[in-house]
């Protein structure tokens, strides 16, 4: 007989390790980790506002940040430097933190939803769907009347259409199943990628194709304060729902039969996770492009530090992802300054070796997923 959801165990079951002599997992105290990340995030944002190709002293940067926060006055000759710090760099750093937090949290949810340790926010095909709309704006000037809102609007709208298409194809009489979700998302990813590739090759202007490729590889170069509220709202709503569902995620990680025995409807929960993950992914991809590896790497690294309990993972992963992406964006601006690298290139360069080292740890079992 099914039991109440209140009796769901706080931690998902962990599979036994083969062999003996495996070193015990080292856990970091959760309060210490949260305090460290909460201190690191504002410090990272300040560094994001201060580091760049323009040579500004830290005294100037801090003064401009204080003026922006308090509405203080600046001299007319300081307007260009203030604009660089407040309007360009800080808005970009804040958006990087929002995108990193959203991708990391959605990565946790998707891995639990499809019960696949290699899943990430883009496995549903939403990002490649958003790329179709973004490329239509960058290459062909679609929705040009919307001005600065054209790119994010087109990307988000096409992401929602991709979500509906994936849902319609993957849904069965039994609801959404992990295998059908992965297969459908993968098929849609290749289909939408083919469309975007055709659009790039059909572009008449070389600069338009270059902008499209930068977006496809992930870039925050177009960040501004106007794009922050929508992305922040979507991520906050998604984080709130995932945090509220953390105990049910623990049950789902044990398998559908165990989850049902604990009073959790796997089909309904998987549908909720799909909608939340798709909406958050669409919102962040619309403002940043397809930044890979954050949603794959951060959840695994966090599980290694705090264990597989989703109540802990969903507290730490968004903060860790935010700090990580702020610093990756800083590197993308300074490594080849004044030129800029796509953020997705650096996340792959950092993520691939880190993920390989993580998998090589004998004590790590991918959180039982």
C-alpha positions in Angstrom: 0.0 0.0 0.0 1.3 3.4 -0.9 2.6 5.5 2.0 2.4 9.3 2.5 4.8 11.6 0.7 5.8 12.8 4.1 7.5 9.5 4.8 9.7 9.7 1.7 13.3 9.1 2.9 15.5 12.2 2.8 18.2 10.4 0.9 17.9 8.2 -2.2 19.3 4.7 -1.9 22.9 4.2 -3.0 24.0 1.2 -4.9 26.7 -1.0 -3.3 30.2 -0.5 -4.5 31.9 -3.4 -6.2 35.1 -4.5 -4.6 36.7 -3.6 -1.3 39.1 -0.9 -0.2 37.3 2.0 -1.9 38.1 5.2 -0.1 35.1 6.8 1.7 33.5 9.8 0.1 34.6 13.1 1.7 31.7 15.3 2.5 32.0 19.0 3.1 29.8 20.4 5.9 26.7 22.0 4.2 26.7 25.2 6.2 30.4 25.8 5.5 29.9 25.2 1.8 26.9 27.5 1.6 28.6 30.3 3.5 31.6 30.0 1.3 29.6 30.2 -1.9 27.4 33.0 -0.6 30.6 35.0 0.0 32.2 34.0 -3.3 29.3 35.0 -5.4 29.2 38.8 -4.7 33.0 38.8 -4.8 32.9 37.2 -8.2 30.4 39.7 -9.4 32.7 42.6 -8.3 35.6 40.9 -10.1 33.3 40.5 -13.2 32.7 44.2 -13.1 36.4 45.1 -12.6 38.2 42.8 -15.0 38.3 43.4 -18.7 40.2 44.9 -21.6 39.7 48.5 -20.4 42.3 49.4 -17.8 40.3 50.8 -14.8 41.7 50.8 -11.3 39.9 48.9 -8.5 39.3 52.2 -6.7 37.4 53.5 -9.8 35.5 50.3 -10.2 34.3 50.2 -6.6 33.3 53.9 -6.7 31.3 53.4 -9.9 29.6 50.3 -8.4 28.7 52.3 -5.3 27.4 55.1 -7.4 25.2 52.7 -9.3 23.9 51.0 -6.2 23.1 54.2 -4.3 22.3 56.5 -7.2 25.3 58.7 -6.4 26.6 61.4 -8.8 29.6 61.0 -11.1 31.4 63.6 -13.1 30.6 64.0 -16.8 34.0 62.9 -17.9 33.5 59.6 -16.0 30.4 58.6 -17.9 32.2 56.3 -20.4 34.0 54.4 -17.6 30.9 54.2 -15.5 29.0 52.8 -18.5 31.6 50.1 -19.0 31.5 49.0 -15.3 27.8 49.3 -14.6 26.0 48.9 -17.8 28.3 46.4 -19.7 30.4 44.4 -17.2 28.1 44.2 -14.1 25.0 43.4 -16.1 26.9 40.7 -17.9 28.3 39.2 -14.7 24.8 39.2 -13.1 23.4 37.5 -16.1 26.2 34.9 -16.1 25.3 34.1 -12.5 21.6 33.7 -13.3 22.4 31.5 -16.3 24.8 29.4 -14.3 22.4 28.9 -11.5 19.6 28.0 -13.9 21.6 25.5 -15.9 23.0 23.8 -12.8 19.6 23.4 -11.1 18.0 22.1 -14.3 20.8 19.7 -14.7 20.0 18.2 -11.4 16.3 17.9 -12.3 16.9 16.4 -15.8 19.3 13.8 -14.4 16.7 12.7 -11.9 13.9 12.9 -14.5 15.5 10.6 -17.0 17.6 8.7 -14.5 20.6 9.1 -16.6 23.9 10.4 -15.2 25.0 11.8 -18.6 21.8 13.9 -19.1 22.0 17.7 -19.1 19.6 20.6 -19.7 20.1 20.3 -23.5 19.1 16.6 -23.7 15.5 17.6 -24.3 16.3 19.4 -27.5 15.1 22.8 -26.2 18.4 24.6 -26.8 18.6 23.5 -30.4 15.0 24.6 -30.9 15.9 28.1 -29.4 18.8 28.3 -31.8 16.4 28.2 -34.8 14.6 31.3 -33.6 17.9 33.1 -32.6 19.5 32.4 -36.0 16.4 33.7 -37.8 17.0 37.0 -36.1 20.8 37.1 -36.4 20.9 36.0 -40.1 17.6 37.0 -41.7 16.5 39.9 -39.4 13.2 38.4 -38.3 11.3 40.4 -35.7 13.6 43.3 -36.3 10.8 45.7 -35.2 11.3 44.4 -31.6 14.8 45.9 -31.4 16.9 44.6 -28.6 14.1 42.2 -27.6 14.1 40.5 -31.0 16.8 37.9 -30.2 15.5 36.8 -26.8 11.9 36.8 -27.9 12.5 34.7 -31.0 14.8 32.3 -29.1 12.3 31.8 -26.2 9.3 31.4 -28.6 11.1 28.7 -30.6 12.2 27.0 -27.4 8.6 26.8 -26.3 7.6 25.4 -29.7 10.4 22.8 -29.4 9.1 21.9 -25.9 5.6 21.3 -27.2 6.9 19.2 -30.1 9.1 17.1 -27.8 6.2 16.6 -25.4 3.8 15.7 -28.1 6.1 13.1 -29.6 7.4 11.6 -26.3 4.1 11.4 -24.5 2.3 8.0 -24.4 -0.8 6.7 -22.6 1.5 5.9 -19.6 2.8 9.5 -19.6 6.5 10.5 -20.1 9.0 7.8 -19.8 12.8 8.4 -19.4 13.8 6.4 -22.5 11.3 8.1 -24.8 12.3 11.6 -23.5 16.0 11.0 -24.1 15.4 9.5 -27.6 12.9 12.2 -28.6 15.1 15.0 -27.3 18.1 13.6 -29.1 16.3 13.2 -32.3 14.9 16.8 -32.1 18.4 18.1 -31.2 19.8 16.7 -34.5 16.8 17.9 -36.5 16.9 21.5 -35.2 20.7 21.5 -35.5 20.4 20.6 -39.1 18.0 23.6 -39.6 20.4 26.0 -37.9 23.4 24.7 -39.9 21.5 25.3 -43.1 20.6 28.8 -42.0 24.2 29.6 -41.3 25.4 28.4 -44.7 22.5 30.2 -46.4 23.6 33.5 -44.8 24.7 36.1 -47.3 26.7 38.2 -44.8 29.7 36.8 -43.2 29.3 38.8 -40.0 25.8 37.5 -39.5 27.1 33.9 -39.8 29.8 34.7 -37.3 27.3 36.2 -34.8 25.2 33.1 -35.2 28.1 30.8 -34.5 29.0 32.8 -31.4 25.5 32.4 -30.1 25.4 28.7 -30.9 28.7 28.3 -28.9 27.3 30.3 -26.0 28.0 34.0 -25.4 27.0 36.7 -23.0 28.3 39.5 -25.1 24.8 40.9 -25.7 24.0 41.1 -22.0 22.2 44.1 -20.7 20.0 45.0 -17.7 16.8 44.6 -19.8 17.5 40.9 -20.2 18.1 40.2 -16.5 14.5 40.3 -15.1 13.0 37.8 -17.4 15.8 35.3 -17.0 16.0 35.9 -13.2 12.2 35.4 -12.9 12.2 32.1 -14.8 15.2 30.8 -12.8 13.7 31.8 -9.4 10.4 30.2 -10.2 12.2 27.0 -11.4 14.4 26.9 -8.3 11.4 27.3 -6.0 9.5 24.5 -7.6 12.6 22.2 -7.6 13.3 22.9 -4.0 9.7 22.1 -3.1 10.0 18.9 -5.0 13.4 17.8 -3.6 12.0 14.9 -1.5 10.0 13.6 -4.4 13.2 13.8 -6.5 14.8 11.5 -3.9 12.0 9.0 -4.4 12.2 9.2 -8.2 15.9 8.5 -8.1 15.2 5.1 -6.6 13.1 4.0 -9.5 9.4 4.4 -10.6 8.2 1.4 -8.6 9.8 2.6 -5.4 8.6 6.1 -5.9 5.0 4.9 -6.4 5.3 2.8 -3.3 6.3 5.9 -1.4 3.2 7.8 -2.6 4.8 9.7 -5.5 3.3 9.6 -9.0 6.3 9.2 -11.3 4.4 10.2 -14.4 3.0 13.4 -12.9 6.3 14.3 -11.4 8.2 13.7 -14.6 5.7 15.9 -16.5 6.2 18.7 -13.9 10.0 18.4 -14.2 9.8 18.4 -18.0 7.8 21.6 -18.1 10.0 23.4 -15.5 13.2 22.3 -17.0 12.1 23.2 -20.5 10.9 26.7 -19.4 14.0 27.5 -17.5 16.3 26.2 -20.2 14.4 28.2 -22.9 14.7 31.4 -20.8 18.4 31.1 -20.1 19.3 29.9 -23.6 17.4 32.8 -25.0 19.8 35.3 -23.4 23.1 33.4 -23.4 23.1 30.8 -26.3 23.9 27.2 -25.7 26.5 27.0 -23.0 27.3 23.3 -22.5 28.8 21.3 -19.6 27.6 23.5 -16.8 24.3 21.5 -16.3 26.2 18.3 -16.7 29.4 18.9 -14.6 28.1 21.0 -11.7 25.4 18.5 -10.4 28.0 15.7 -10.3 30.6 17.8 -8.6 28.1 19.0 -6.0 26.9 15.4 -5.3 30.5 14.5 -4.6 30.7 17.2 -2.0 27.4 16.9 -0.2 25.9 13.5 -1.2 22.9 12.5 -3.3 20.2 14.1 -1.2 18.4 16.5 -3.6 17.5 18.8 -0.7 21.2 19.6 -0.3 22.2 19.4 -3.9 19.5 21.9 -5.0 20.8 24.3 -2.4 24.4 24.1 -3.5 24.3 23.5 -7.2 22.7 26.9 -8.2 25.3 28.8 -6.2 28.2 26.8 -7.5 27.0 27.1 -11.1 26.6 30.9 -10.7 30.1 31.3 -9.4 31.6 29.0 -12.0 29.9 30.8 -15.0 30.8 34.3 -13.7 34.5 33.3 -13.7 34.3 31.5 -17.0 32.8 34.6 -18.6 35.6 36.7 -17.1 38.1 34.3 -18.7 36.3 34.5 -22.0 36.9 38.3 -22.0 40.5 38.5 -20.8 42.3 35.4 -22.3 42.5 36.9 -25.8 41.6 40.5 -25.0 40.4 42.6 -26.8 39.0 39.6 -28.7 36.4 37.4 -27.0 36.0 33.7 -26.8 32.6 31.9 -26.8 31.8 31.0 -23.2 30.7 27.5 -24.3 34.2 26.8 -25.6 35.8 27.5 -22.2 33.1 25.5 -20.3 34.0 22.5 -22.5 37.7 23.0 -22.1 37.3 23.1 -18.3 34.4 20.6 -18.1 35.9 17.7 -20.1 39.0 17.1 -17.9 37.1 17.8 -14.7 34.4 15.4 -15.6 36.9 12.7 -16.6 38.7 13.1 -13.3 35.4 12.9 -11.4 34.4 9.7 -13.2 37.8 8.2 -12.3 37.2 8.6 -8.6 36.5 5.2 -7.2 34.4 6.6 -4.4 31.9 8.4 -6.7 28.7 6.6 -7.8 26.9 9.4 -9.6 24.5 9.9 -6.7 22.8 6.6 -7.2 21.1 7.9 -10.4 
